[in-house]
Amino acid sequence: MKSKRKGSKMGLIYILPWLIGLLIFVIYPFISSLVLSFTNYNLISKPTFVGFDNFIKLFTTDKDFLKSIFSTFRYAVITVPLQLVFALFIAFILNFKLKGINMFRTAYYIPSILGGNVAIAVLWRFLFSGDGLINQLLGIIGISPVGWLSEPGPAMAVIALLRIWQFGSSMVIFLAALKEIPEELYEAARVDGAGKWKIFFKITVPLITPTIFFNLVMQLVNAFQEFNAPFLITNGGPLKSTYLTSLMIYENAFKFFKMGYASAMSWVLFITKT
């Protein structure tokens, strides 16, 4: 009994740093934001209770919020399916035993590490600017310059492309799932005369369905929390076409000092993505 108690105490000591981090950086801000969402708080004076006024304003008079919700859903609908399809396609190719395959796996994973970097976002903005490299290459083949960052449609495509480019983490998870599929199933299907596409859709896809669902949930969460690209590349423009909800929350909280209103937005976003 003493050894068990000692082991339990040691276990608690080992996880104590994690528990402290959970309480300070997750649970406390989570509860605080809920409380602040029912107040008028400008970071200087004391919060004043306003009830559901912040939430009522969001859905009745604040047209920018409803537009940001629509833009966020649009961004998620564009990026998540394309990212998962591309990640699964690359993982399927990298699952073959080819010479130097480890080098290619590393190369395809690197964008997921660098993609969220501020420097990459700045580089992306340079590439797609009016006189950037992309328009220069288009000019060489006789295509007129495109207003990538000055027109609503292309602007959304630019920030979506940056997210799709970061498919490495999903690819690695897909690759691990593909390696768990028994080779005997593929051999039996080939003996029965099944083609590559039939094998893929009848064997591969059904067996990795839990992995597909996991990646879908994780990428949806990431898409709804996207901030760097719309902030650094388009700054929410043009015409607020890339004004995602995360960017609107940031501006209301730290630019306009409407912390209570921003907390209400964050809770609506939290409920929406859940």
Residue pairs with C-beta under 8 A, 6 or more apart in sequence:
33 263
33 266
33 267
34 263
34 267
35 47
36 47
36 259
36 260
36 263
37 54
37 55
37 260
37 263
37 264
37 266
37 267
38 49
38 50
38 51
38 52
38 54
38 260
38 264
39 47
39 48
39 49
39 50
39 260
40 47
40 48
40 50
40 53
40 54
40 260
40 261
41 47
41 48
41 258
41 259
41 260
41 263
42 257
42 258
42 259
43 257
43 259
44 257
47 260
50 260
54 260
54 261
54 263
54 264
55 264
55 268
57 261
58 65
58 264
58 265
58 268
59 65
59 66
64 240
64 243
64 248
65 245
65 248
65 265
67 240
67 243
68 240
68 243
68 244
68 245
68 247
68 248
69 245
69 268
69 269
69 272
71 156
71 240
71 241
71 242
71 243
71 244
71 245
72 223
72 224
72 226
72 244
72 245
72 246
72 269
74 156
75 156
75 159
75 160
75 163
75 223
75 226
75 242
75 244
76 220
76 223
76 224
78 156
78 157
78 160
79 160
79 163
79 164
79 219
79 223
80 216
80 219
80 220
80 223
82 160
82 164
83 163
83 164
83 166
83 167
83 170
83 219
84 170
84 212
84 215
84 216
84 219
86 164
86 167
87 167
87 168
87 170
87 171
87 174
87 215
88 170
88 171
88 174
88 212
90 108
90 167
90 171
91 171
91 172
91 174
91 175
91 178
92 174
92 178
92 200
92 204
94 101
94 104
94 105
94 108
94 171
94 175
95 175
95 178
95 179
105 172
105 175
108 167
108 168
108 171
109 168
109 169
109 171
109 172
110 168
111 165
111 166
111 167
111 168
112 166
112 167
112 168
112 169
112 171
113 168
114 120
115 162
115 163
115 165
115 166
116 166
116 228
118 228
118 232
120 162
121 162
121 228
121 229
121 232
121 233
122 232
124 158
124 162
124 229
124 233
125 149
125 232
125 233
126 132
126 133
127 133
127 134
128 134
128 135
128 148
128 149
128 158
128 233
129 135
129 148
129 149
130 145
130 147
130 148
130 149
130 150
131 145
132 148
134 146
134 148
135 145
135 146
135 148
138 144
138 145
138 146
139 145
146 154
147 154
148 154
148 155
148 157
148 158
149 155
149 158
149 233
149 234
149 237
149 238
150 238
151 238
152 238
152 239
152 241
152 242
153 241
155 234
155 237
155 238
155 241
155 242
156 241
156 242
158 233
158 234
159 226
159 229
159 230
159 233
159 234
159 242
162 229
162 233
163 222
163 223
163 226
163 229
169 218
170 215
170 218
170 219
173 211
173 214
173 215
174 208
174 211
174 215
176 211
177 207
177 208
177 211
178 204
178 208
181 203
181 204
181 207
181 208
185 203
185 207
186 199
186 203
189 198
189 199
189 202
189 203
190 199
194 202
205 212
220 273
221 273
224 245
224 246
224 269
224 272
224 273
225 246
226 244
226 246
227 244
227 246
227 247
227 250
229 242
230 236
230 242
230 243
230 244
230 246
230 247
231 247
231 250
233 242
234 241
234 242
236 242
236 243
236 244
236 247
236 248
237 243
245 265
245 269
246 269
248 265
249 262
249 265
249 266
249 269
250 262
252 258
252 261
252 262
252 265
253 259
253 262
253 263
